[in-house]
Amino acid sequence: MPAITPRPCPLDACAALEQSGLAPTWARLYAARGVTHPDQVAHRLPQLLAPAGMLHIEPAARLLADAIRDQQRLLIIADYDADGATACAVGVRGLRLLGAQVDFIVPNRLEHGYGLSPDIVKLAAERTPDLLLTVDNGIAAVDGVAAANALGIPVLVTDHHLPGDTLPDAACIVNPNQPGCGFASKNLAGVGVMFYVLLALRAELRQRGAYRQAPEPDLRVLLDLVALGTVADVVRLDANNRTLVENGLARMRAGKASAGVNALFRAAGRDPRRATVFDLGFTLGPRLNAAGRLDDMALGIECLLTDDPAIAQELAAQLDSLNRTRRDVESDMLEEALAILATFNPSDSHSLTAYQPDWHIGVIGILASRLKDKFHRPTVVFAQSADPDSAPADDPGGELKGSGRSIPGLHLRDALDLVDKRHPGLTVVRELIDPADLEGVIETDGELDAAEHCHALAEQFEHAVWGQGFAAPLFNARFDVVAQRIVGDKHLKLKLAYAGVTFDAMHFFHTDPLPERVQAVYALMTNEYNGQQLLQLRLQHWEPVTEATDIPGKKMAG
C-alpha cells in the first residue's frame, strides 16, 4: 500500500509569497512546488528564456534564413505522437509565416518505425527537398542523417530527447539536452524547441531587414499548439514551460485557437473557452495520439494545419472515432494482461513484462503505463512488430517490439544500457532499484479547512497550470462515508462528511464499496449539473480508518 506523506513546504518561501500578496493557500501550494517569487507564477511571455541561450540555434536560424532567401524547398520529418504532430504543425505554420516553402512527411508507426531512418530518407528524397528538418526526433538518427548526406541533402535536427554516445553528422543540431548546451530549461518538448527555432529565425530575418517595410509575423498565434504538445508529451512543467502553456491556454479561452484545436474540443464535447491543462492532456492529446497509434499521424497534422473549420471538424471526428477504437483495444489488452498477472503475485517481482501475439503495437505503451500505475513496478510490454505471415523463414516468430514505463528510482535507459553491456536476457532491475522505491508514495498538500472546500477554489485549481514536476493539488482528510452507489457500471458516487459538512465525491473506475470511515486522498473538482457549477471531490486513494491509523499531514490554513 502506498504511503501518504505531506509535501515538504519551506516556511521561508511560503512566508515570502504571502508577504508578496498571495493568499495563504496559494502561497503554501506554490512554496511546496519550489516557487520562491511571484514572478515564477506570473507566466508573462517576456519572462521566457532567450533563444540565444540554446546551442547552435543562431546557426540554425541562418541556415533557414538562407533557405528562405534562396527559395529552397524544406521538408519536415515529424514524429507520430502528439508532440511530434504539434511540432510539425508549428514548424509548417511558422515557417510559412516567415516566408518559407515547406511541406512535411511523418513515418507510419506500423510501417516505418521511429524517426529519420534511411527508409524515410529514401521516401523524403522523392519530394526533392533542399533541406530536411526534423522535429521531435533526429538526435539518434546517425544512419538516417548519413543516408541524407549521401544524397546531398543537408539535415537540420531539432529535438529534445537525450542523445546517445554518437551524434548524427547533421548540418546543425538544436537540442537543449545535447552536450555543451547551457540552455537553462532542459525540459522543452519537441514543439517547444521548434517554437524557439522560429523565434531565432524571426530575429535573424529582422536583422537582415526583412521587416523594414512590413509588420513582423506574430508567432504568438502558434502558442495553442505549443501548449497542447507540451502538456501531451508530459514533459516537466518548469517555469519556462508553464509560461508557454499558460499563454497557449489564454489564446484558447479567448477564442483565438487554431481551427483544428477548436475542432478537437468540439469533438470531445468540451468548451475551449474553459480550456484547462486536463483538457490538453486527457482529452485533446489522446485524440491526436490515436492517429499515430492506430492509423497515420498525417491525419492529425492535417487537422492542426487547416484553417477551414468544416475540414477541421471532419478530421477531428475521424480522430475521435480512432480514439474510441483505441480505448476498446486498450481495454481488451488490459483485461488480458491482468488475467496473465493474476497467475502470480506481481509484488514478488521488481519489474513486469507482458506479451501476447495479437496485441496492437500502437497501444503497448499505454498498456505499459496502466500496468505500471496499477502495480507500481517498471513495466515493459511487447508485441509483434509485423504480421507473422510476413516474417522471414529463418525467424518465423518475427521481431518483437517493446514499450516500457518506469517508476521513480529507475531510469529505463540505464537498465537497457546495462543489459546491452552484458548479454541479452539478463535482468538488471533488481540491482538498480531500491526496494523502498517499489512501495510507492502519495504526496499531498495536507488538510483543507471545511470552508475552503468550495467551487470557487476548485475552479481556480482547474484553470491553473499543473503537470509533470508541478503536481496538481491533492489533499487528505478523514471522512465518514454517508452514502455510496455505483454509476455508469464502473464508477462509485459518494457522499462524504468532513467537519460536519457533507460533500459529493466520485471514485472513478472503482466499484468496490468503501467502509464507514476512510482516510482519503482527493482533489477538488468542478462538476456541471443542470446548468450549475458544483463542487465535487475526486478520490485518488483511500485507506480504512482504524484506531491505529495515523496519517502524517500538515493542516492548510486558508
PAMI-530475 format. One record per residue: residue in three letters; x, y, z of N, C-alpha, C in turn. Coordinates in steps of 0.1 Angstrom, whole numbers, plus 5000, padded with zeros to 4 digits. Example, Ala and Ser with C-alpha at 12.3 -4.5 7.8 and 13.67 -1.06 7.14 Angstrom:
ALA513249435078512349555078513249675078
SER512849785071513749895071512950005079
//
This chain:
MET500849885000500050005000500950125000
PRO500650224991501450344991501350425004
ALA502450495007502550575019502050715016
ILE501150775024500650905023501550995031
THR502151095024503151185030502951325027
PRO503151415036502951565033504051615024
ARG503751695014504751755006505551855014
PRO506851845013507651945021507352085016
CYS507252185026506952325022507952415030
PRO508952475023509852565030509052685036
LEU509152705049508352805056508852945051
ASP510152965049510553105045510053145031
ALA510053045022509453075009507953105010
CYS507253025018505853045020505553185026
ALA506353225036506153355042506353465032
ALA507453445024507753555014506653565003
LEU506053454999505053464989503753524995
GLU503453495008502353565015502553715016
GLN503753755019504053895020503953965007
SER504153894996504053954983502653964978
GLY501653914986500253934983499553804979
LEU500153694979499453574976498653524988
ALA497453464985496653414996497453295002
PRO497253275016497953175023497953035016
THR496752995011496652865005497552854993
TRP497452954984498352954972499752964976
ALA500153044986501553064990502052924994
ARG501252855001501752715006501952624994
LEU500952624985500952534974502152554965
TYR502352684962503552724953504852704960
ALA504952734973506252714980506652564980
ALA505652484982505852334982506352284969
ARG506152364958506552324945507752394940
GLY508452454949509752524946509752664942
VAL508552724942508352864939508852954950
THR509753054947510253134958509853284955
HIS509353314943509053454940507753454931
PRO506853554933505653564925505853564910
ASP507053614906507353624891507353484885
GLN507653384893507753244888506453184885
VAL505353254889503953204885503253314878
ALA503953424874503253524866503053484852
HIS503953404846503753344833503653454822
ARG504453554823504453654812505353624801
LEU505053644789505853604777507253664778
PRO507353794782508753844783509653774792
GLN509053694801509953614810510553494804
LEU510153454792510753334786512253354784
LEU512953234786514353234784514653274769
ALA515753344768516153394754516553284745
PRO516153284733516653174724518153174722
ALA518853284724520253284722521053194731
GLY520353154742521053064752521052924747
MET520452884736520452754732521552724721
LEU522352624723523452594715523052574700
HIS523752644691523552624677522252684671
ILE521552754680520252804675520452914665
GLU521452994666521753104657522253054644
PRO523152954643523552894630522352834623
ALA521452774631520252714626519352824619
ALA519252934626518453044621519053094608
ARG520353104607520953154595520753054584
LEU520852924587520652814577519252834571
LEU518252854580516852864575516652994568
ALA517253104572517053234566517653224552
ASP518853164550519453144537518453064528
ALA517852954534516952874526515752954521
ILE515253044530514153134526514553224515
ARG515753284516516253384506516453314493
ASP516953184493517253114480516053034475
GLN514853054482513652984478513852834477
GLN514552784487514752634488513452564493
ARG513452434490512252354494512652284507
LEU511952314518512152254531511152144533
LEU511652034539510751924542510951884557
ILE509851884565509951854579509651704580
ILE510551634588510351494592509851494606
ALA508551454608507851464621507951334628
ASP507451334640507251214648505751184649
TYR505351064653503951024652503251024665
ASP503751114675502951134687502451274687
ALA501751314698501151444698502251554698
ASP503351534705504451634705504951644691
GLY505251534684505751544670504751614661
ALA503451584663502451644654502251794656
THR502251834669502151974671503452044667
ALA504651984669505952044665505952054650
CYS505451964643505351964628504452084624
ALA503252094630502252194626502852334630
VAL503552344641504152474644505252504634
GLY506052404630507052424620506552474607
VAL505552404602504952434589504352574589
ARG503452594599502752724600503752834602
GLY504752814612505652924615506552954603
LEU507152854597508052874585507252944574
ARG506052904571505252974561505053114564
LEU504753144577504553284581505853364578
LEU506953304580508253364578508753364563
GLY507953304554508253314540508853194534
ALA508853074541509552954536508552874528
GLN509152794519508452684512508652554519
VAL507652504525507852394534506652294533
ASP506952164534505952064535506451964546
PHE505751854548506151764558505851614554
ILE506551524561506351384560506451324574
VAL505551224577505651164590505651014589
PRO506650954595506650804594505350744600
ASN505050624594503950544599504450454609
ARG503950454622504550364632504550224628
LEU503550174621503450034618504249994606
GLU504650094597505350064585506850104586
HIS507150214592508450274591509250274604
GLY508550264615509250284628509550434631
TYR510350454640510550584646511650674638
GLY511350794636512350894633512950894619
LEU514050964617514650984604515550864601
SER514950754596515650634593516050644578
PRO516950554574517350554559516150534550
ASP515150454554513950434546513150564545
ILE513050644555512350764555513050864546
VAL514450864547515250954538514950924524
LYS514850794520514550754507513250804502
LEU512250794511510850844508510850994507
ALA511651064516511751204515512351254502
ALA513351184498514151224486513251234474
GLU512151154474511251164462510551304461
ARG510551374472510051514472511051614467
THR512251574464513451654460513551784469
PRO513751764482513951874491515351924491
ASP515552054494516852114495517352104509
LEU516452084519516852074533515851994541
LEU516351904549515451824558515551884571
LEU514351894578514251954591513551854600
THR514151794610513551704619512851784631
VAL511751734635511051784647510751674657
ASP511151684669510851584680511551454677
ASN512551454669513351334666514651374659
GLY515551284657516751314649518051304657
ILE518051324670519251324678519951194678
ALA519151084675519750944675519850894660
ALA519550984650519350934637520750934629
VAL521750864635523050864629522950804615
ASP522350694613522250634600521350714590
GLY520250764595519450844587520050974581
VAL520751044590521451164586522551124576
ALA523251014578524350974569523750944555
ALA522550884555521850854542521450974535
ALA521051074543520651204536521951274531
ASN522951274539524251334534524751264521
ALA524551134520525051064508524251104496
LEU523051154498522251204487522351354485
GLY523251414493523451564491522351644497
ILE521651594507520551664513520951704528
PRO521251824531521651854545520451844554
VAL520751824567519751794577519951894589
LEU518851964593518852044605517951964615
VAL518651924626517951844636517451934647
THR516151924650515551994662514951884670
ASP515351864683514951754691515051794705
HIS514551714714514651734729515051614736
HIS515151494729515451374736516951364740
LEU517251284749518651264753519451204742
PRO520651254740521551194729522151074733
GLY522650994723523450874726524950914726
ASP525750814725527250834726527750914713
THR527050894702527450954690526351044684
LEU526651164681525651254675525651234659
PRO524551254653524451244638525251364632
ASP525751334620526651434613525651534605
ALA524851604613523951694607524551834604
ALA523851904595524352044592524252124605
CYS523352104613523152174626522252094635
ILE522452104648521652034658521252134668
VAL519952144670519352234681518652134691
ASN519152124703518552034713519152074726
PRO518252124735518752174748519452064756
ASN519351934753519951834760521151774753
GLN521651844743522951794737524051844745
PRO525251774744526451814751526851954748
GLY527152034759527652174757526552274756
CYS525252234757524152334756523952384770
GLY524052514772523752574785522452634787
PHE521452604778520152654780519552614793
ALA518952704801518652684815517452584816
SER516552574806515452474807515852354798
LYS516052244804516252114797514952044794
ASN513852104797512552034797511652074786
LEU512152144776511352184764510852054757
ALA509652054753509151944744509651974730
GLY509551874721509951894707509252014701
VAL507952044705507252154699507852284705
GLY508352284717508952404723510252434716
VAL511052334713512352354706512052414693
MET511052364685510752424672510252564673
PHE509452594683509052734686510152824688
TYR511152784696512352864698513152884686
VAL513252784677513952804664513252904656
LEU511952914656511253014649511453154654
LEU511553164668511853294674513253344669
ALA514253244669515553284665515653314650
LEU514853244642514753274627514153414625
ARG513153444632512553574630513553684634
ALA514253664645515253764649516353774638
GLU516753664632517753674621517153744609
LEU515953714605515353784594515153934597
ARG514853974609514754114613516154184612
GLN517154114616518554164614518854184599
ARG518354104591518654114576517754224570
GLY516854284577516054394572514754344566
ALA514254224569513054164562511854244566
TYR511854314577510654374582510654534583
ARG511554584575511654734574510454794569
GLN509754724559508654784553507354694554
ALA507454604563506254514566506254474580
PRO505054454586505054404600505654274602
GLU506154254614506754114617505554014619
PRO505753894615504753794618504653774633
ASP503453754638503153734652503253584655
LEU504253534661504453394664503653354676
ARG502953444683502053404694500953324689
VAL500553334676499453254670499753104671
LEU500953064674501352924675501252874689
LEU500952954699501152914712500052804717
ASP498852804710497952704714498452564710
LEU499152554699499752424695500952394704
VAL501752494708502852474717502352424730
ALA501352474735500752434748500252294747
LEU499552254737499052124735500152024735
GLY501152044727502251944726503051934738
THR503252044745504052044758503351964768
VAL502051984770501351904780501151764776
ALA500851734764500551594759501851514760
ASP503051574759504251494760504751474774
VAL504051524784504251504798505751544802
VAL506251654796507551704800507351774813
ARG508451794820508451864832508052014830
LEU507052054838506552194836507252284846
ASP508552324841509252424848508652554845
ALA509252664850508752794849508552834834
ASN509552804826509552834812508452764804
ASN508252634807507252554801505852604806
ARG505752634819504452684824504052814817
THR505052904814504753024807504152994793
LEU504852904786504352864772502852804773
VAL502652724783501352654784500252754788
GLU500552844798499552944803499153034791
ASN500153074783499753174772499053094761
GLY499352974759498552894749497152874754
LEU496952844767495552834772494852964771
ALA495553074773494853204773494353234759
ARG495053194749494553204735493353124732
MET493353004737492152914736490952974742
ARG491153024755489953084762489553204756
ALA490353274749489953404742489453384728
GLY489253254724488753224711489753244700
LYS491053234703492053264693492853134689
ALA492253014692492952894689492752864674
SER493652774669493552734655492252654653
ALA491852644640490652574637490752424642
GLY491952364640492052224644491952204659
VAL492452294667492352284682490952304686
ASN490252394680488852424683488052294680
ALA488352234668487552124664487752004673
LEU488951984678489251874688488451894701
PHE488352024705487552054717486052014714
ARG485552054703484152024700483951874699
ALA484851804692484751654691484651584704
ALA485351644714485351584727484251634736
GLY483451724731482351784739482851874750
ARG483951944747484552034757484452184751
ASP484552274760484452414756485852484757
PRO486352524745487752584746487752714754
ARG486652784756486652904765486852864779
ARG486852744783487152694796488352594796
ALA489152614787490352524785491152504797
THR491552384800492452354812493552264807
VAL494552254816495652164813495052014812
PHE494051984820493451854819492951824805
ASP492251924799491751914786492851874776
LEU494051944777495151914768495651774770
GLY495851744782496551614785495651494784
PHE494351504787493551384788492351394778
THR492151494770491051504761491551524747
LEU492351634744492851654731494051574727
GLY494951554737496151484734495851334730
PRO495051264737494751124733494151114719
ARG493251214716492651204703493651224692
LEU494651314694495651334685496551214684
ASN496951164695497851044696497250924689
ALA495850914689495250794684495550774669
ALA495750884662496150874648497450804646
GLY498450844654499750774653499750634658
ARG498850604667498850464673498150364664
LEU497050404658496250314650496250334635
ASP496650454631496550484616497750564612
ASP497550684607498650764602498550904608
MET499650954615499651084621499451194611
ALA499651174598499351274589497951334590
LEU497051244594495651284597495551394608
GLY496351374619496351464630497051594626
ILE498151584619498851704615497951794605
GLU497251724596496451804587495351874594
CYS494851804605493751874613494352004620
LEU495651994624496252114630496652224620
LEU496752184608497252274598496152354590
THR494952294589493952354582493352474589
ASP492952574581492352694586490852694583
ASP490352584577488952574573488252504585
PRO487352564592486652504604485952374600
ALA485352374588484552254584485452134581
ILE486552154575487552054572488152004586
ALA488452104594489052064608488051984615
GLN486752014615485751934622485651794617
GLU485751774604485651644597486851564602
LEU488051624602489251554606489251514621
ALA488751614629488651584643487651474646
ALA486651464638485651354640486351224638
GLN487151214627487951094624488851054636
LEU489551164641490451134652489651084665
ASP488451144667487651104678487250954677
SER486950914664486550774662487750684664
LEU488950724660490150644662490350634677
ASN490150734684490450734699489450634706
ARG488250634701487250534707487650394704
THR488150374692488750234689489950204697
ARG490750304699491950284707491550244722
ARG490550314727490150274741489650134742
ASP488850094732488349954732489549854731
VAL490549884722491649794721492449784734
GLU492649904740493449914752492649834763
SER491349854764490649784774490749634773
ASP490649584761490849434759492249384763
MET493249464759494649424762494849434777
LEU494349534784494549544798493849424805
GLU492649384801491949274807492849144805
GLU493349124793494249004791495449014799
ALA496049134800497349144808497049114823
LEU495949164828495649144842495348994845
ALA494748924835494548784837495848704837
ILE496848754829498148684830498848714843
LEU498748834848499448874860498748814872
ALA497448774871496748704882497348574885
THR498148514876498648384879499848384888
PHE500348504892501448514902501248644909
ASN502048664919502048784927503048894922
PRO502548994915503449094910504349164921
SER503849164933504649224944505949144947
ASP506049024942507248944944508248984934
SER507949064924508849094913509249244914
HIS510449274909510949404909510549474896
SER510149394886509649454873508649364867
LEU507949414857506949334850507149334835
THR506949224828506949224814505649144810
ALA505149184798503849124793503949114778
TYR503349004772503348984758502148894754
GLN501548934743500548844736500748864721
PRO500748764714501048774699500048864692
ASP498848884696497948964689497749104694
TRP498549144704498449284709498849384698
HIS498149504699498449604689499649684693
ILE500549694684501849754687501749904690
GLY500649964685500450114687499950144701
VAL499450044709498850064722499650004733
ILE500749944730501549874741502149974751
GLY502450104746502950204755501950244766
ILE500650254761499550294771499350174781
LEU499450054775499249934784500349934795
ALA501549954790502749954800502450064811
SER501950174807501650284817500650244826
ARG499550174821498450134830498950024840
LEU499749934836500249834845501249894855
LYS502049984850503050044859502250124870
ASP501150194866500450264876499750174886
LYS499250064881498449964890499349894900
PHE500549844895501349764904502649834909
HIS502849954904504050034908505349954906
ARG505449904894506649834890507049884876
PRO508449894874508849924860508249814851
THR507749854840506949754831507349774817
VAL507549664810507749664795506749564789
VAL506049614779505049534772505549514757
PHE505449394753505949354739504749324730
ALA504949344717504049304707504849274694
GLN504349194685505049164673505049284664
SER506149314658506349434650505649424636
ALA505349294632504849284619503949154619
ASP503149144608502349024606503148904606
PRO502948804615503748684615503748614601
ASP502748624593502748564580503848624571
SER504248744574505248804565506648804571
ALA506848724582508148714589509048624580
PRO510348654581511348574573511348434577
ALA511748344568511748204571512648154582
ASP513748234583514748194594514348254608
ASP513248324608512748384621511248384620
PRO510648274621509148264619508348334630
GLY508948354641508248434652508148574649
GLY509048624640509048774637509748854649
GLU509948974646510649064655509649114665
LEU510049124678509149184688509649334691
LYS508649414693508949554698508349574711
GLY509049654720508549674733508449824736
SER507649844746507449984751507449974766
GLY508250064773508450054787508050184794
ARG507650164807507350284816507950244829
SER508550344836509250324848508650404860
ILE509150384872508750454884509950534889
PRO509750624898510850704904511850604910
GLY513050624908514150534913514850454902
LEU514250444890514850364880514650434866
HIS515750464859515650514846515850394836
LEU514850374828514850254819516050254810
ARG516550374806517650384797518950324804
ASP519050354817520150294825520050144825
ALA518850094827518649944828519049884814
LEU518549944803518749884790520249894786
ASP520850004791522350024788523149914795
LEU522749884807523449774815523249634808
VAL522049614804521749484797522649474784
ASP522649584777523449584765524949564767
LYS525349604779526849584782527149444787
ARG526049374790526349234795525849134784
HIS524649094785524149004774522649004774
PRO522048974763520548974762519948874771
GLY518848924777518048834786518448854800
LEU519448934803519848944817518949044824
THR518449014836517649104844518449194853
VAL518349324852519149414859518349504869
VAL517049504868516249594876516549574890
ARG516549454895516749424909517949484915
GLU519049494907520249554913520349704912
LEU519449764903519449904901518449984909
ILE517449914915516349984922516349954936
ASP516050054944515950034959514649974962
PRO514549874970513249814974512249914979
ALA512750014985511750114991511050184979
ASP511750194968511050264956509850184951
LEU509750054955508649974950507349994958
GLU507550064969506350074978505450194973
GLY505950294967505150404963504850504973
VAL504750624969504450734979503450824972
ILE502450874980501450974975501751094983
GLU502151204976502451324983501151414983
THR500851474994499651554995499951695000
ASP499051784999499251915005498551935018
GLY498351825025497851825039496351845038
GLU495751905049494351925050493852065047
LEU492652075041492052205039490952225050
ASP490752345054489652375062488352345055
ALA487352305062486052265055485552385047
ALA485752505052485252625045485852645031
GLU487152585030487852605017487452505007
HIS486652415011486052315001484952384993
CYS485252464983484252544976484552534961
HIS483452564954483552564939484552664934
ALA484652784940485552894936486952844936
LEU487452784947488752734948489052624938
ALA488052534937488252424927488352474913
GLU487652574909487752634896489152704894
GLN489652774904490952824903491952724901
PHE491852614908492852504907492752454892
GLU491552434887491452374874492052464863
HIS492052594865492552684855493952724857
ALA494652674867496052694869496852584861
VAL498152614860498952524852499652424861
TRP499252304860499852194868500252084858
GLY501252004862501651884854502851824859
GLN503551754851504751684855505751774861
GLY506251744873507151824881506551944887
PHE505251964886504552074892503152024895
ALA503051934904501851844906500651924910
ALA499451884905498151954909497951924924
PRO497252014930497051994945496251864948
LEU496651794958495951684964495951704979
PHE494851674985494651684999494251555006
ASN494451545019494051425026493251465038
ALA492251385042491451405054490651285057
ARG490151275069489351165074487851195071
PHE487151105065485751125061484851015067
ASP483651055070482650955072481950925059
VAL481750805055481050775042479550765045
VAL478850865040477450885043476550805034
ALA476950795021476250725011477150684999
GLN476850584992477650544981476850454971
ARG477050474958476350384948477150384936
ILE477050284928477750264915476950344904
VAL477650414896477050484885477850454872
GLY477150444861477750404848478450274848
ASP478150184857478650054858480150044862
LYS480850164863482250154866482750264875
HIS481850344881482350454890481550444903
LEU482150494913481550504926481250644930
LYS479950674932479550804936479250804951
LEU479750904958479750904972479251034978
LYS478851034991478651144999479551125011
LEU480451225013481451215024481251335033
ALA481351305046481151405057482551435063
TYR482851575064484051615070483851745078
ALA484151745090484051865099482551905099
GLY481651815098480251855099479651895086
VAL480351885075479851925062479951805053
THR478851795044478751675035479151725021
PHE479951645014480451675001480151564991
ASP479751594979479651494968481151454964
ALA481251324961482551274957482451174946
MET483551144938483551044928484850964930
HIS484750834929485950744928485850684914
PHE486450744904486350694891487050564888
PHE486350484880486950344876487150254888
HIS486350274899486350184910484950164914
THR484650034918483250004922483249934936
ASP484349904941484349834954483849934965
PRO482949894974482449984984483450024994
LEU483350145000484250195010483650165024
PRO484550145034484050125048483450255053
GLU482950255065482250365071483150485073
ARG484350465076485350585078486550555070
VAL487050655063488250645055489150765056
GLN490450735054491450845052491550855037
ALA491250965031491150975017492151085012
VAL492751055000493451154992492551194981
TYR492451324979491451364969491851504963
ALA491251534952491351664945490051734945
LEU490051864945488851944943488651954928
MET487351944924487051954910485652014909
THR485352074897484052124895483252024887
ASN481952034889481051944882479852024877
GLU479552014864478352094859477151994859
TYR476152044865474851964866473652054865
ASN472852024855471652114853472052254851
GLY473152284845473552424842474252494854
GLN474352424865475052474877476452414878
GLN477352504883478752454885478852424900
LEU479152294903479152244917480452194921
LEU480752184934481952124939481851974939
GLN482951904936482951764937484351724941
LEU484451624950485751574954486051454945
ARG487351444940487751324932488751244940
LEU488351124944489151044952490350984944
GLN491550994949492650934943493050804950
HIS492850794963493350684971492550694984
TRP492350574990491750575004492250455012
GLU492150475025492550365034491450365045
PRO491150245050490250235061490850305074
VAL489950375081490450435094490250335105
THR491250315112491250225124491850305136
GLU491750255147492350325159493850355157
ALA494450265149495950275147496250365136
THR495250415128495550495116496150625121
ASP497250655115497950785118498550835105
ILE497950925098498450975086499051105089
PRO500451125086501051245089500551355079
GLY500451475083500051585074500051715081
LYS500051815073500051955079498752015074
LYS498052075084496852135081497052265073
MET496352285063496552415055495552515060
ALA496052625064495252735069494852825057
GLY493552855055493152925044493253075046
//
